[in-house]
């Protein structure tokens, strides 16, 4: 569930030459000086759970599993 | 910006997730209409499949898969709930504004409801195309 002020993907990732589809699937994590290992483990477990759930909902992940090249599909941009 | 309770509920408990077969399988099924709309580059892709009673023209079952934000998932989940039990024409009468209202979508998420309406129309159009007498298709029987 990405939820930011702007729906545009990160200009930094785009500047690095990452395609829009991958840039839309990105997550930025920041660590602070007082972030503990326990917190990192906690966040990691939550993220894994969320990614599994989102993949189970995603038609693109199904296509990927079926061996369909999603870059070959004629998508209508909106 | 916060998601409404209804959006959160659909995200936590999405209704009718799935499909009636793999991409190849549903292509050959005349009782199933498939709508695939949106684009990965835009961050939203919805796939809506309807299973239609071919005698009555009533949508007996509907399933979705969605790549996108919580509002996109909620919009397509809601669409499957609303489609079940409707005729094709009744399905076509669903407007994105009704989805906006039901889910209290903010302006920045209205495109999610538009995409859901597009997915409904695409699935019904696919069903109709498969069952059109003008362009008969050789049904792939397994």
Backbone of each chain as ProteinMPNN parsed JSONL, in Angstrom:
{"seq_chain_A": "XXXXXXXXXXXXXXXXXXXXXXXXXXXXXXXXXXXXXXXXXXXXXXXXXXXXXXXXXXXXXXXXXXXXXXXXXXXXXX", "coords_chain_A": {"N_chain_A": [[0.852, -1.189, 0.0], [1.23, 1.754, -1.159], [1.568, 5.027, -0.053], [1.708, 8.182, -0.487], [2.328, 11.739, -0.665], [2.534, 12.486, -3.325], [1.698, 10.756, -6.335], [3.546, 10.087, -8.105], [6.356, 8.137, -9.184], [9.539, 7.768, -7.468], [11.862, 10.347, -8.182], [14.512, 10.014, -7.899], [15.013, 7.271, -8.257], [14.127, 7.1, -10.891], [16.003, 8.721, -12.051], [18.167, 7.095, -11.813], [17.737, 5.417, -13.809], [15.83, 3.456, -13.523], [12.995, 1.633, -14.49], [9.529, 2.768, -14.865], [7.665, 0.882, -13.929], [9.049, -0.711, -12.052], [9.917, 1.315, -10.371], [7.544, 2.115, -9.284], [7.101, 0.091, -7.565], [8.586, 0.379, -5.33], [10.29, 0.88, -2.186], [11.275, 2.977, 0.381], [13.613, 2.851, 2.893], [14.748, 4.098, 5.965], [17.383, 4.261, 8.305], [17.972, 5.14, 11.685], [20.249, 6.686, 14.058], [19.652, 5.528, 16.463], [18.276, 3.26, 15.858], [17.363, -0.048, 16.529], [18.592, -3.458, 16.344], [16.57, -5.215, 16.806], [14.337, -3.761, 16.062], [14.797, -3.568, 13.343], [14.562, -6.244, 12.593], [11.876, -6.612, 13.221], [10.589, -4.825, 11.457], [11.415, -5.949, 9.057], [10.123, -8.458, 9.11], [7.449, -7.642, 9.009], [7.384, -6.413, 6.514], [7.953, -8.513, 4.782], [5.665, -10.052, 5.151], [3.725, -8.294, 4.159], [4.504, -8.044, 1.48], [4.151, -10.647, 0.567], [1.393, -10.844, 0.797], [0.536, -8.816, -0.986], [1.556, -9.815, -3.355], [-0.025, -12.082, -3.609], [-2.333, -10.924, -4.319], [-1.823, -9.809, -6.74], [-2.238, -9.441, -10.242], [-0.12, -9.25, -11.932], [1.927, -10.651, -10.745], [0.932, -13.22, -10.955], [1.03, -13.513, -13.744], [3.751, -13.319, -14.139], [4.511, -15.677, -12.833], [3.348, -17.466, -14.572], [4.968, -17.273, -16.666], [4.638, -15.231, -18.451], [5.63, -12.452, -20.32], [5.444, -9.369, -19.094], [6.156, -7.016, -20.207], [5.59, -7.214, -22.814], [2.947, -6.925, -23.165], [0.209, -4.996, -24.352], [-0.37, -2.327, -22.69], [-2.803, 0.005, -21.491], [-1.999, 3.214, -20.873], [-2.881, 5.318, -18.161]], "CA_chain_A": [[0.0, 0.0, 0.0], [2.051, 2.963, -1.098], [0.714, 6.146, 0.311], [2.554, 9.357, -0.35], [1.644, 12.945, -1.115], [2.48, 12.434, -4.777], [1.599, 9.377, -6.839], [4.644, 9.873, -9.046], [7.455, 7.371, -8.598], [10.702, 8.531, -7.012], [12.7, 10.905, -9.256], [15.872, 9.484, -7.711], [15.061, 5.974, -8.942], [14.026, 7.348, -12.33], [17.303, 9.269, -12.442], [19.112, 5.971, -11.874], [17.401, 4.625, -14.989], [14.886, 2.389, -13.179], [11.73, 1.794, -15.219], [8.396, 3.221, -14.052], [6.977, -0.221, -13.252], [9.806, -1.053, -10.845], [9.952, 2.484, -9.481], [6.263, 2.129, -8.582], [7.074, -1.019, -6.604], [9.739, 0.593, -4.454], [10.07, 1.205, -0.788], [12.491, 3.589, 0.924], [13.768, 2.627, 4.33], [15.843, 4.869, 6.573], [17.773, 3.848, 9.657], [18.486, 6.229, 12.5], [21.377, 6.331, 14.915], [19.196, 4.71, 17.584], [17.501, 2.104, 15.409], [17.948, -1.274, 17.083], [18.528, -4.652, 15.509], [15.242, -5.777, 17.039], [13.408, -2.992, 15.227], [15.047, -3.949, 11.954], [13.953, -7.57, 12.43], [10.433, -6.425, 13.287], [10.17, -4.212, 10.189], [11.652, -6.934, 7.999], [9.059, -9.471, 9.154], [6.217, -6.988, 8.557], [7.486, -6.154, 5.078], [7.829, -9.81, 4.104], [4.248, -10.411, 5.232], [2.976, -7.418, 3.256], [4.855, -8.364, 0.093], [3.474, -11.92, 0.245], [-0.028, -10.559, 0.618], [0.327, -8.044, -2.22], [1.796, -10.719, -4.488], [-1.166, -12.989, -3.759], [-3.419, -10.136, -4.928], [-1.381, -9.15, -7.972], [-2.334, -10.158, -11.516], [1.196, -9.238, -12.578], [2.723, -11.737, -10.179], [0.411, -14.435, -11.61], [1.576, -13.575, -15.114], [5.175, -13.624, -13.981], [4.593, -17.111, -12.506], [2.945, -18.24, -15.757], [5.99, -17.088, -17.68], [4.23, -14.205, -19.406], [6.472, -11.26, -20.273], [4.468, -8.277, -18.996], [6.563, -5.863, -21.021], [5.105, -7.44, -24.179], [1.504, -6.675, -23.19], [-0.128, -3.612, -24.693], [-1.114, -1.706, -21.588], [-3.265, 1.365, -21.787], [-1.597, 4.141, -19.815], [-4.027, 6.105, -17.709]], "C_chain_A": [[0.882, 1.231, 0.0], [1.137, 4.152, -0.878], [1.602, 7.356, 0.544], [1.777, 10.553, -0.881], [1.489, 12.921, -2.629], [2.398, 10.979, -5.222], [2.723, 9.066, -7.815], [5.738, 9.033, -8.399], [8.655, 8.276, -8.293], [11.552, 9.039, -8.178], [14.125, 10.398, -9.125], [16.005, 8.153, -8.456], [14.99, 6.163, -10.449], [15.353, 7.874, -12.872], [18.359, 8.177, -12.568], [18.801, 5.06, -13.059], [16.483, 3.451, -14.69], [13.565, 2.659, -13.898], [10.584, 2.161, -14.289], [7.738, 2.073, -13.294], [7.703, -0.623, -11.965], [9.817, 0.096, -9.845], [8.655, 2.588, -8.681], [6.186, 1.043, -7.514], [8.162, -0.853, -5.551], [9.338, 1.008, -3.044], [11.361, 1.844, -0.297], [12.529, 3.403, 2.431], [14.927, 3.475, 4.839], [16.11, 4.354, 7.975], [18.279, 5.073, 10.413], [19.614, 5.739, 13.387], [20.936, 5.367, 16.025], [18.294, 3.552, 17.168], [18.167, 0.834, 15.939], [17.8, -2.44, 16.106], [17.129, -5.278, 15.608], [14.2, -5.069, 16.167], [13.553, -3.351, 13.749], [14.396, -5.303, 11.665], [12.428, -7.453, 12.368], [9.921, -5.885, 11.943], [10.317, -5.208, 9.048], [10.537, -7.96, 7.939], [7.746, -8.886, 8.635], [6.229, -6.797, 7.039], [7.328, -7.456, 4.29], [6.365, -10.236, 4.042], [3.434, -9.597, 4.222], [3.245, -7.757, 1.795], [4.169, -9.666, -0.335], [2.004, -11.676, -0.038], [-0.275, -9.847, -0.717], [0.578, -8.903, -3.462], [0.604, -11.638, -4.715], [-2.343, -12.264, -4.408], [-3.081, -9.678, -6.338], [-1.555, -9.994, -9.235], [-0.975, -10.23, -12.212], [2.07, -10.364, -12.051], [2.256, -13.078, -10.76], [1.03, -14.604, -12.991], [3.05, -13.934, -15.084], [5.36, -15.125, -13.721], [4.264, -17.977, -13.708], [3.947, -18.088, -16.9], [5.624, -16.074, -18.756], [5.119, -12.973, -19.218], [5.568, -10.028, -20.261], [4.889, -7.049, -19.797], [6.048, -5.995, -22.449], [3.592, -7.163, -24.307], [1.251, -5.215, -23.549], [-1.006, -3.018, -23.601], [-1.655, -0.366, -22.058], [-2.863, 2.24, -20.61], [-2.813, 4.965, -19.41], [-3.561, 7.233, -16.811]], "O_chain_A": [[1.252, 1.713, 1.071], [0.059, 4.245, -1.466], [2.17, 7.534, 1.622], [0.706, 10.403, -1.47], [0.441, 13.291, -3.157], [2.949, 10.086, -4.578], [2.85, 7.939, -8.295], [6.022, 9.187, -7.211], [8.758, 9.394, -8.798], [11.924, 8.265, -9.061], [14.867, 10.351, -10.107], [16.971, 7.93, -9.186], [15.691, 5.487, -11.202], [15.775, 7.535, -13.978], [19.32, 8.31, -13.326], [19.491, 4.069, -13.294], [16.361, 2.54, -15.509], [13.08, 3.79, -13.909], [10.641, 1.908, -13.085], [7.3, 2.248, -12.157], [7.077, -0.847, -10.929], [9.739, -0.115, -8.635], [8.649, 3.08, -7.553], [5.303, 1.073, -6.656], [8.607, -1.832, -4.951], [8.21, 1.422, -2.777], [12.44, 1.303, -0.538], [11.588, 3.758, 3.142], [15.973, 3.55, 4.195], [15.187, 4.051, 8.731], [18.938, 5.939, 9.836], [19.899, 4.544, 13.46], [21.705, 4.517, 16.473], [17.631, 2.938, 18.003], [19.38, 0.661, 15.815], [16.993, -2.402, 15.176], [16.588, -5.795, 14.63], [13.303, -5.702, 15.611], [12.572, -3.426, 13.01], [13.761, -5.487, 10.627], [11.778, -8.116, 11.56], [8.963, -6.405, 11.371], [9.45, -5.302, 8.178], [10.055, -8.299, 6.858], [7.013, -9.554, 7.906], [5.216, -6.995, 6.369], [6.653, -7.492, 3.261], [5.889, -10.718, 3.014], [2.572, -10.132, 3.524], [2.33, -7.759, 0.972], [3.67, -9.775, -1.455], [1.439, -12.225, -0.984], [-1.169, -10.218, -1.477], [-0.09, -8.747, -4.484], [0.253, -11.942, -5.855], [-3.236, -12.894, -4.973], [-3.959, -9.206, -7.06], [-1.078, -11.127, -9.296], [-0.711, -11.152, -12.984], [2.85, -10.961, -12.793], [3.07, -13.962, -11.026], [1.49, -15.685, -13.359], [3.534, -14.735, -15.884], [6.237, -15.764, -14.301], [4.805, -19.071, -13.868], [3.796, -18.693, -17.961], [6.218, -16.055, -19.834], [5.33, -12.513, -18.096], [4.988, -9.674, -21.288], [4.083, -6.151, -20.039], [6.057, -5.028, -23.21], [3.038, -7.168, -25.406], [1.973, -4.318, -23.114], [-2.225, -3.19, -23.597], [-1.059, 0.306, -22.899], [-3.326, 2.037, -19.488], [-3.671, 5.268, -20.239], [-4.379, 8.013, -16.325]]}, "seq_chain_B": "XXXXXXXXXXXXXXXXXXXXXXXXXXXXXXXXXXXXXXXXXXXXXXXXXXXXXXXXXXXXXXXXXXXXXXXXXXXXXXXXXXXXXXXXXXXXXXXXXXXXXXXXXXXXXXXXXXXXXXXXXXXXXXXXXXXXXXXXXXXXXX", "coords_chain_B": {"N_chain_B": [[-3.512, 12.383, 4.496], [-5.85, 9.894, 4.94], [-6.877, 6.485, 4.714], [-10.257, 5.491, 4.247], [-12.49, 3.794, 6.554], [-13.86, 1.796, 5.191], [-12.254, 1.325, 2.944], [-9.964, 0.337, 4.183], [-11.053, -1.958, 5.31], [-11.715, -3.464, 2.996], [-9.142, -3.787, 2.046], [-7.92, -5.225, 4.108], [-9.563, -7.465, 4.229], [-9.985, -8.616, 1.459], [-12.527, -9.145, -0.985], [-13.477, -11.939, -2.911], [-11.0, -12.614, -4.239], [-8.983, -13.711, -6.902], [-9.21, -15.937, -9.745], [-10.689, -17.506, -12.651], [-9.138, -19.416, -13.716], [-5.967, -19.94, -15.398], [-4.316, -17.425, -17.432], [-4.254, -18.406, -20.046], [-6.178, -20.442, -19.923], [-8.659, -19.131, -19.298], [-9.031, -17.675, -21.562], [-10.059, -19.432, -23.413], [-12.557, -19.949, -22.411], [-15.942, -19.562, -22.831], [-17.871, -18.76, -21.082], [-16.726, -17.017, -19.409], [-15.722, -13.721, -18.829], [-13.053, -11.454, -19.283], [-11.435, -8.684, -17.933], [-8.737, -6.58, -18.268], [-7.077, -3.958, -17.097], [-5.354, -0.752, -16.947], [-1.877, -0.024, -16.201], [1.426, -1.239, -15.63], [3.426, 0.715, -15.498], [2.077, 2.877, -14.575], [1.449, 2.197, -12.082], [-0.877, 0.911, -11.361], [-2.757, -1.949, -11.935], [-5.569, -3.717, -12.881], [-7.343, -6.758, -12.773], [-10.245, -8.196, -13.771], [-12.57, -10.76, -13.563], [-15.473, -12.237, -14.851], [-18.029, -14.625, -14.33], [-20.472, -15.911, -16.256], [-23.886, -16.84, -16.401], [-24.905, -18.503, -19.091], [-27.441, -18.881, -20.085], [-29.196, -17.17, -18.746], [-27.881, -14.75, -18.688], [-26.933, -13.654, -16.398], [-24.542, -12.462, -14.09], [-22.836, -14.724, -12.384], [-20.665, -15.138, -10.784], [-17.751, -13.4, -9.66], [-14.367, -12.379, -9.89], [-11.307, -10.923, -8.709], [-8.018, -9.535, -9.277], [-5.463, -7.417, -8.217], [-2.953, -5.021, -8.802], [-1.721, -2.519, -7.061], [-2.506, 0.465, -5.146], [-4.027, 0.682, -1.833], [-6.576, 1.806, -2.248], [-7.095, 1.125, -4.886], [-7.175, -1.643, -4.727], [-9.36, -1.909, -2.992], [-11.387, -0.758, -4.582], [-11.596, -2.548, -6.734], [-12.218, -4.877, -5.393], [-14.692, -4.197, -4.286], [-16.087, -3.869, -6.665], [-16.359, -6.526, -7.562], [-18.116, -7.513, -5.656], [-20.396, -6.007, -6.174], [-21.014, -6.807, -8.736], [-21.836, -9.448, -8.714], [-24.662, -11.419, -9.258], [-25.893, -9.552, -10.81], [-27.311, -8.597, -14.007], [-25.727, -8.432, -17.268], [-26.236, -5.912, -18.4], [-27.022, -4.49, -16.153], [-24.64, -4.568, -14.8], [-23.097, -2.966, -16.429], [-24.121, -0.543, -15.791], [-22.945, 0.361, -13.523], [-21.334, 3.014, -11.974], [-18.292, 4.918, -11.705], [-18.476, 6.951, -9.886], [-20.212, 6.039, -7.962], [-18.656, 4.18, -6.69], [-16.666, 5.83, -5.646], [-18.195, 7.232, -3.802], [-19.15, 5.166, -2.091], [-16.747, 4.208, -0.987], [-15.631, 6.452, 0.045], [-13.558, 7.852, -1.363], [-10.691, 9.952, -1.656], [-9.986, 12.933, -3.709], [-7.437, 12.479, -4.972], [-7.419, 9.788, -5.364], [-9.376, 9.114, -7.127], [-8.957, 8.122, -9.646], [-8.642, 5.415, -9.231], [-11.212, 4.415, -8.928], [-12.201, 4.948, -11.419], [-10.685, 3.241, -12.922], [-11.667, 0.817, -11.98], [-14.293, 0.899, -12.96], [-13.681, 0.862, -15.675], [-12.557, -1.691, -15.8], [-14.752, -3.321, -15.269], [-16.342, -2.76, -17.516], [-14.618, -3.68, -19.518], [-14.446, -6.422, -18.935], [-17.082, -7.261, -19.346], [-17.38, -6.559, -22.03], [-15.533, -8.315, -23.141], [-16.717, -10.772, -22.556], [-19.045, -10.503, -24.105], [-17.934, -10.291, -26.663], [-16.82, -12.81, -26.969], [-19.107, -14.305, -27.138], [-20.476, -13.382, -29.268], [-22.549, -13.625, -32.124], [-21.887, -12.765, -34.565], [-19.175, -12.887, -34.843], [-18.136, -15.762, -34.684], [-16.412, -17.922, -32.47], [-14.027, -20.5, -32.353], [-14.485, -22.592, -29.866], [-12.174, -23.395, -27.437], [-11.819, -26.498, -26.32], [-10.998, -28.337, -23.501]], "CA_chain_B": [[-4.592, 11.633, 3.844], [-6.036, 8.577, 5.555], [-7.855, 5.641, 4.041], [-11.517, 5.353, 4.979], [-12.653, 2.476, 7.184], [-14.291, 0.812, 4.187], [-11.084, 0.953, 2.129], [-9.124, -0.512, 5.033], [-11.725, -3.254, 5.436], [-11.523, -4.217, 1.74], [-7.732, -4.147, 1.931], [-7.632, -6.282, 5.089], [-10.347, -8.655, 3.864], [-10.463, -8.443, 0.084], [-13.564, -10.098, -1.383], [-13.425, -12.568, -4.24], [-9.687, -12.575, -4.883], [-8.666, -14.912, -7.673], [-9.558, -15.986, -11.165], [-11.343, -18.766, -13.026], [-8.152, -20.212, -14.442], [-4.808, -19.184, -15.858], [-4.571, -16.533, -18.558], [-4.557, -19.215, -21.224], [-7.426, -21.191, -19.713], [-9.87, -18.302, -19.378], [-9.184, -17.22, -22.946], [-10.877, -20.402, -24.128], [-13.857, -20.171, -21.754], [-16.933, -18.604, -23.33], [-18.731, -18.275, -19.992], [-15.935, -16.113, -18.573], [-15.243, -12.488, -19.448], [-11.88, -10.954, -18.581], [-11.041, -7.294, -18.149], [-7.412, -6.272, -17.72], [-6.901, -2.533, -17.385], [-4.283, -0.079, -16.226], [-0.533, -0.266, -16.72], [2.421, -1.312, -14.557], [4.174, 1.984, -15.41], [1.267, 3.862, -13.856], [1.319, 1.749, -10.709], [-2.16, 0.253, -11.116], [-3.285, -2.902, -12.909], [-6.684, -4.493, -12.332], [-7.881, -7.829, -13.594], [-11.569, -8.558, -13.288], [-13.135, -11.861, -14.343], [-16.872, -12.519, -14.521], [-18.543, -15.915, -14.815], [-21.838, -15.563, -16.621], [-24.822, -17.897, -16.765], [-25.115, -18.213, -20.507], [-28.872, -18.911, -20.397], [-29.906, -16.024, -18.172], [-27.113, -13.507, -18.805], [-26.658, -13.117, -15.064], [-23.171, -12.67, -13.613], [-22.978, -15.608, -11.219], [-19.504, -15.032, -9.91], [-16.768, -12.421, -10.125], [-13.1, -12.466, -9.15], [-10.362, -9.874, -9.108], [-6.638, -9.428, -8.81], [-5.109, -6.014, -8.41], [-1.631, -4.495, -8.441], [-1.93, -1.089, -6.863], [-2.612, 0.946, -3.772], [-5.18, 0.201, -1.083], [-7.83, 2.253, -2.87], [-7.299, 0.354, -6.122], [-7.579, -2.979, -4.279], [-10.724, -1.793, -2.466], [-12.319, -0.474, -5.692], [-11.847, -3.754, -7.528], [-12.892, -5.818, -4.496], [-16.082, -3.746, -4.239], [-16.692, -4.132, -7.977], [-16.775, -7.937, -7.646], [-19.306, -7.669, -4.813], [-21.547, -5.389, -6.84], [-21.328, -7.484, -10.009], [-22.476, -10.753, -8.497], [-26.12, -11.422, -9.248], [-26.447, -8.581, -11.754], [-27.245, -8.921, -15.43], [-24.643, -7.702, -17.926], [-26.626, -4.507, -18.53], [-26.966, -3.883, -14.814], [-23.217, -4.404, -14.501], [-22.607, -1.813, -17.192], [-24.66, 0.711, -15.25], [-22.158, 0.773, -12.348], [-20.529, 4.206, -12.261], [-17.166, 5.112, -10.792], [-18.872, 7.887, -8.82], [-20.824, 5.25, -6.884], [-17.532, 3.574, -5.956], [-16.062, 6.936, -4.882], [-19.079, 7.531, -2.682], [-19.175, 4.034, -1.162], [-15.459, 4.042, -0.307], [-15.166, 7.794, 0.455], [-12.22, 8.051, -1.932], [-10.31, 11.356, -1.825], [-9.76, 13.282, -5.117], [-6.198, 11.923, -5.539], [-7.624, 8.359, -5.619], [-10.55, 8.894, -7.984], [-8.56, 7.294, -10.8], [-8.82, 3.998, -8.876], [-12.608, 4.064, -9.202], [-12.335, 4.988, -12.888], [-10.079, 2.003, -13.405], [-12.591, -0.278, -11.66], [-15.384, 0.96, -13.945], [-13.09, 0.389, -16.941], [-12.361, -3.142, -15.711], [-16.083, -3.918, -15.401], [-16.734, -2.641, -18.929], [-13.739, -4.538, -20.325], [-14.81, -7.829, -18.708], [-18.37, -7.505, -20.011], [-17.121, -6.501, -23.474], [-14.842, -9.558, -23.501], [-17.737, -11.843, -22.56], [-19.919, -10.308, -25.269], [-17.176, -10.591, -27.885], [-16.673, -14.273, -27.048], [-20.399, -14.921, -27.393], [-21.127, -12.709, -30.376], [-22.855, -14.546, -33.229], [-21.272, -12.228, -35.79], [-17.786, -13.359, -34.936], [-18.073, -16.997, -33.915], [-15.06, -18.38, -32.142], [-13.945, -21.934, -32.099], [-14.228, -22.739, -28.439], [-11.114, -24.347, -27.112], [-12.286, -27.43, -25.286], [-9.873, -29.075, -22.938]], "C_chain_B": [[-4.697, 10.252, 4.49], [-7.056, 7.792, 4.739], [-9.124, 5.551, 4.902], [-11.601, 3.943, 5.579], [-13.027, 1.411, 6.157], [-13.138, 0.373, 3.296], [-10.195, 0.001, 2.929], [-9.742, -1.909, 5.154], [-11.537, -4.102, 4.169], [-10.065, -4.641, 1.568], [-7.394, -5.308, 2.884], [-8.33, -7.592, 4.726], [-10.874, -8.532, 2.448], [-11.453, -9.54, -0.3], [-13.235, -10.671, -2.762], [-12.081, -12.403, -4.964], [-9.512, -13.845, -5.699], [-9.032, -14.787, -9.132], [-10.204, -17.334, -11.444], [-10.413, -19.655, -13.853], [-6.999, -19.328, -14.872], [-5.202, -18.333, -17.06], [-4.972, -17.321, -19.798], [-5.893, -19.935, -21.114], [-8.667, -20.32, -19.899], [-10.097, -17.75, -20.773], [-10.139, -18.126, -23.711], [-12.258, -20.617, -23.516], [-14.865, -19.103, -22.173], [-17.842, -18.071, -22.227], [-17.995, -17.293, -19.078], [-15.5, -14.899, -19.393], [-14.117, -11.92, -18.616], [-11.62, -9.494, -18.933], [-9.695, -7.07, -17.494], [-7.118, -4.823, -18.082], [-5.798, -1.94, -16.52], [-2.944, -0.414, -16.849], [0.46, -0.3, -15.566], [3.187, 0.009, -14.385], [3.405, 3.03, -14.627], [1.052, 3.435, -12.408], [0.005, 1.082, -10.377], [-2.506, -0.694, -12.258], [-4.407, -3.685, -12.225], [-7.083, -5.558, -13.318], [-9.201, -8.266, -12.964], [-12.093, -9.672, -14.185], [-14.572, -12.095, -13.889], [-17.254, -13.871, -15.1], [-20.042, -15.718, -15.013], [-22.657, -16.822, -16.9], [-25.262, -17.62, -18.2], [-26.586, -18.273, -20.921], [-29.57, -17.631, -19.937], [-29.18, -14.699, -18.363], [-26.825, -12.853, -17.459], [-25.215, -13.449, -14.673], [-23.248, -13.471, -12.313], [-21.825, -15.475, -10.242], [-18.537, -14.019, -10.513], [-15.529, -12.536, -9.254], [-12.184, -11.35, -9.611], [-8.961, -10.181, -8.602], [-6.242, -8.0, -9.098], [-3.686, -5.741, -7.945], [-1.839, -2.998, -8.269], [-2.076, -0.757, -5.394], [-3.859, 0.375, -3.104], [-6.504, 0.593, -1.716], [-8.134, 1.478, -4.147], [-7.771, -1.056, -5.756], [-9.028, -2.932, -3.786], [-11.729, -1.578, -3.598], [-12.622, -1.74, -6.481], [-12.531, -4.83, -6.686], [-14.383, -5.483, -4.427], [-16.798, -4.067, -5.56], [-17.156, -5.591, -8.085], [-18.032, -8.177, -6.815], [-20.545, -7.156, -5.529], [-21.964, -6.137, -8.102], [-22.114, -8.766, -9.817], [-23.988, -10.62, -8.439], [-26.745, -10.409, -10.188], [-26.439, -9.132, -13.173], [-26.098, -8.112, -16.034], [-24.981, -6.218, -18.018], [-26.586, -3.786, -17.183], [-25.513, -3.654, -14.399], [-22.659, -3.169, -15.187], [-23.09, -0.49, -16.611], [-23.891, 1.176, -14.011], [-21.255, 1.946, -12.738], [-19.417, 4.366, -11.238], [-17.549, 6.039, -9.629], [-19.53, 7.152, -7.654], [-19.738, 4.604, -6.026], [-16.852, 4.628, -5.081], [-16.87, 7.196, -3.623], [-19.029, 6.42, -1.62], [-17.889, 3.95, -0.334], [-14.9, 5.358, 0.245], [-13.749, 8.062, -0.066], [-11.921, 9.546, -2.043], [-9.997, 11.639, -3.307], [-8.536, 12.601, -5.741], [-6.355, 10.434, -5.878], [-8.812, 8.07, -6.541], [-10.202, 8.011, -9.178], [-8.72, 5.796, -10.511], [-10.237, 3.542, -9.201], [-12.865, 4.04, -10.711], [-11.804, 3.686, -13.482], [-11.001, 0.808, -13.138], [-13.767, -0.284, -12.642], [-14.882, 0.462, -15.312], [-12.956, -1.131, -16.944], [-13.691, -3.873, -15.874], [-16.486, -3.923, -16.876], [-15.915, -3.589, -19.805], [-14.121, -6.007, -20.164], [-16.119, -8.168, -19.422], [-18.194, -7.494, -21.532], [-16.446, -7.789, -23.943], [-15.833, -10.721, -23.555], [-18.602, -11.737, -23.811], [-19.21, -10.667, -26.572], [-17.039, -12.104, -28.071], [-17.98, -14.945, -27.456], [-21.164, -14.254, -28.524], [-21.349, -13.691, -31.511], [-22.19, -14.09, -34.509], [-19.844, -12.733, -35.962], [-17.643, -14.643, -34.131], [-16.625, -17.42, -33.683], [-15.096, -19.882, -31.97], [-13.536, -22.112, -30.643], [-13.157, -23.79, -28.205], [-11.593, -25.255, -25.982], [-11.099, -28.251, -24.787], [-10.185, -30.566, -22.914]], "O_chain_B": [[-3.704, 9.529, 4.565], [-7.976, 8.362, 4.152], [-9.055, 5.538, 6.131], [-10.884, 3.03, 5.167], [-12.572, 0.27, 6.239], [-13.041, -0.799, 2.93], [-9.733, -1.015, 2.41], [-9.034, -2.915, 5.105], [-11.242, -5.295, 4.248], [-9.778, -5.705, 1.021], [-6.68, -6.242, 2.517], [-7.772, -8.678, 4.888], [-12.076, -8.363, 2.246], [-11.249, -10.712, 0.015], [-12.773, -9.959, -3.653], [-12.042, -12.092, -6.155], [-9.855, -14.934, -5.238], [-9.147, -13.69, -9.679], [-10.256, -18.199, -10.569], [-10.863, -20.531, -14.591], [-7.053, -18.107, -14.726], [-6.28, -18.5, -17.63], [-5.907, -16.953, -20.509], [-6.644, -20.028, -22.085], [-9.614, -20.72, -20.577], [-11.221, -17.396, -21.132], [-10.923, -17.667, -24.543], [-13.051, -21.391, -24.051], [-14.682, -17.913, -21.913], [-18.508, -17.052, -22.407], [-18.558, -16.798, -18.102], [-14.98, -15.033, -20.501], [-14.197, -11.898, -17.388], [-11.592, -9.127, -20.108], [-9.524, -7.337, -16.304], [-6.93, -4.501, -19.256], [-5.369, -2.52, -15.522], [-2.888, -1.026, -17.916], [0.365, 0.5, -14.635], [3.551, 0.378, -13.269], [3.994, 3.961, -14.077], [0.539, 4.207, -11.599], [-0.221, 0.717, -9.223], [-2.544, -0.284, -13.418], [-4.226, -4.239, -11.141], [-7.157, -5.323, -14.524], [-9.262, -8.648, -11.796], [-12.07, -9.556, -15.41], [-14.854, -12.145, -12.692], [-16.858, -14.221, -16.212], [-20.778, -15.405, -14.076], [-22.182, -17.752, -17.552], [-25.916, -16.614, -18.475], [-26.947, -17.775, -21.987], [-30.418, -17.082, -20.64], [-29.784, -13.637, -18.218], [-26.515, -11.664, -17.382], [-24.734, -14.561, -14.894], [-23.671, -12.957, -11.278], [-21.983, -15.671, -9.037], [-18.512, -13.811, -11.726], [-15.618, -12.758, -8.046], [-12.267, -10.887, -10.748], [-8.75, -10.95, -7.664], [-6.641, -7.433, -10.115], [-3.267, -6.159, -6.865], [-2.105, -2.291, -9.241], [-1.809, -1.58, -4.518], [-4.647, -0.328, -3.736], [-7.449, -0.195, -1.722], [-9.295, 1.207, -4.454], [-8.665, -1.599, -6.404], [-9.829, -3.805, -4.119], [-12.814, -2.159, -3.574], [-13.769, -1.981, -6.855], [-13.333, -5.608, -7.204], [-15.231, -6.372, -4.501], [-17.958, -4.48, -5.568], [-18.224, -5.862, -8.635], [-18.909, -8.946, -7.211], [-21.604, -7.783, -5.497], [-23.131, -6.103, -8.491], [-22.95, -9.129, -10.645], [-24.528, -9.819, -7.676], [-27.963, -10.384, -10.362], [-25.656, -10.025, -13.499], [-25.561, -7.213, -15.388], [-24.135, -5.364, -17.753], [-26.171, -2.631, -17.09], [-25.196, -2.67, -13.73], [-21.86, -2.426, -14.616], [-22.528, 0.564, -16.908], [-24.151, 2.265, -13.498], [-20.507, 1.869, -13.714], [-19.565, 4.005, -10.07], [-17.01, 5.921, -8.528], [-19.426, 7.577, -6.503], [-19.872, 4.492, -4.807], [-16.506, 4.365, -3.929], [-16.323, 7.359, -2.532], [-18.888, 6.687, -0.427], [-17.929, 3.66, 0.861], [-13.824, 5.377, 0.843], [-12.86, 8.447, 0.693], [-12.775, 10.322, -2.469], [-9.769, 10.707, -4.077], [-8.581, 12.191, -6.901], [-5.525, 9.874, -6.595], [-9.204, 6.916, -6.712], [-11.038, 7.25, -9.664], [-8.909, 5.001, -11.432], [-10.445, 2.43, -9.687], [-13.64, 3.224, -11.211], [-12.383, 3.114, -14.405], [-11.106, -0.1, -13.963], [-14.188, -1.345, -13.102], [-15.584, -0.27, -16.01], [-13.208, -1.782, -17.958], [-13.76, -4.912, -16.531], [-16.912, -4.945, -17.415], [-16.447, -4.221, -20.718], [-14.121, -6.758, -21.139], [-16.247, -9.232, -20.028], [-18.784, -8.312, -22.238], [-16.754, -8.296, -25.022], [-15.798, -11.543, -24.47], [-18.864, -12.73, -24.489], [-19.802, -11.267, -27.469], [-17.131, -12.612, -29.189], [-17.969, -16.024, -28.049], [-22.35, -14.518, -28.724], [-20.471, -14.491, -31.835], [-21.951, -14.881, -35.421], [-19.377, -12.972, -37.076], [-17.097, -14.63, -33.028], [-15.759, -17.3, -34.55], [-16.081, -20.45, -31.499], [-12.406, -21.825, -30.25], [-13.231, -24.912, -28.706], [-11.748, -24.824, -24.84], [-10.311, -28.781, -25.571], [-9.356, -31.363, -22.474]]}, "name": "protein", "num_of_chains": 2, "seq": "XXXXXXXXXXXXXXXXXXXXXXXXXXXXXXXXXXXXXXXXXXXXXXXXXXXXXXXXXXXXXXXXXXXXXXXXXXXXXXXXXXXXXXXXXXXXXXXXXXXXXXXXXXXXXXXXXXXXXXXXXXXXXXXXXXXXXXXXXXXXXXXXXXXXXXXXXXXXXXXXXXXXXXXXXXXXXXXXXXXXXXXXXXXXXXXXXXXXXXXXXXXXXXXXXXXXXXXXXXXX"}
